[in-house]
Amino acid sequence: MARKALPKQLFYKQAGFLQPSKVTLQDLVSRSVRKLKVTKRNEVITDGSATPSASGAQQWVRLINSPREYAGFIFGVLTLYSPGTHHLVIETAVDEEKDELDVSQLAPPDGKQFTETPLYFGIRDNHVVIIQSKALRVQELEAHLNWLFEYASTMASNQRVELTDAIPEQTRKKLQSAPVKSLTIGAPLISEVAPGKGVAAKSAAAVSKFAKGIGLDVLKGLLSEKEFSALKVDELTEAPDIQVNLQIKVVGHRKDDDSSDKIMKKIMRELRHVEDPSFFKAEVRGMGRMDGSALRVQSFKSVASYDGVLDVSDAYETMRAWLESIIDTGTIRVD
């Protein structure tokens, strides 16, 4: 096997709970994987909106594999596969006379399944480090953890965990005393409307509940629930695919509970599943112009791999070392 160091992007997230919790995310994961053996913690999901019992719907299995407790952390690999699915293999031989590459199917060996590229994570208390893949992102880990805790009965039914961004501590402290002058959203306001047909299906209540869009997410983080409900969002769904460049200028005196760091934290919570938040711009007095990527803690690190597959032990050690380094240097806030 060929060993090679691959550059991988590490993301830092903080676990937040819907209800106040004395139990940490690390405790919940540890209890759940101890309670349920690997064959008992398979989450079955289906393509699209099909129900699990829908005839012919492709099913996927999602689970945490290779859990390890090491150096005060718990680590794991979020794995995804579709039972019985063959992989496609494309030829790479160069033939200048051909205008098409042959594609064939490769069946998995007996008793095995082909998996998608996994997601690796490490957790210490409520601090989370993640190495994503194209198939599995932070939002899939968040969804699976909530399913796992409910299935294992390790978390109350009225509780929920979210994996949110943390503003770098140096930036957060500056934002505490620096008022926001303007916010610019250079992204679609609405990209998906409420289900149904006709204007009746697009009531303000339905749009607030079902409509989706990066611009809407920013507004939800910026405005109170009452202020957001007052917007006539339903009127904008007639042109759901338009590009909106929305600029919000902040005027008047700022309330004590509306400091810039709290405003940014609310917005980044809504954007926690967005791949690249750089479309969101903020002009802050004394700090100039910054985009959403400055409000997220992330870094590239080299991880050992064999034939393109990450070495699990080295991935765990790399995540451990990076998290401890951003804690020791004060990059993130530890309460």
Beta strands, then each sheet from edge to edge (+ up, - down):
strand 1: 3-17
strand 2: 43-46
strand 3: 59-70
strand 4: 73-81
strand 5: 87-90
strand 6: 103-106
strand 7: 119-124
strand 8: 127-131
strand 9: 161-164
strand 10: 180-187
strand 11: 244-249
strand 12: 280-284
strand 13: 288-291
strand 14: 298-306
strand 15: 309-310
sheet 1: 2+ 3- 4+ 7- 8+ 1- 9+
sheet 2: 2+ 3- 4+ 7- 8+ 1- 14+ 15-
sheet 3: 5+ 6-
sheet 4: 11+ 10- 12+ 13-
end
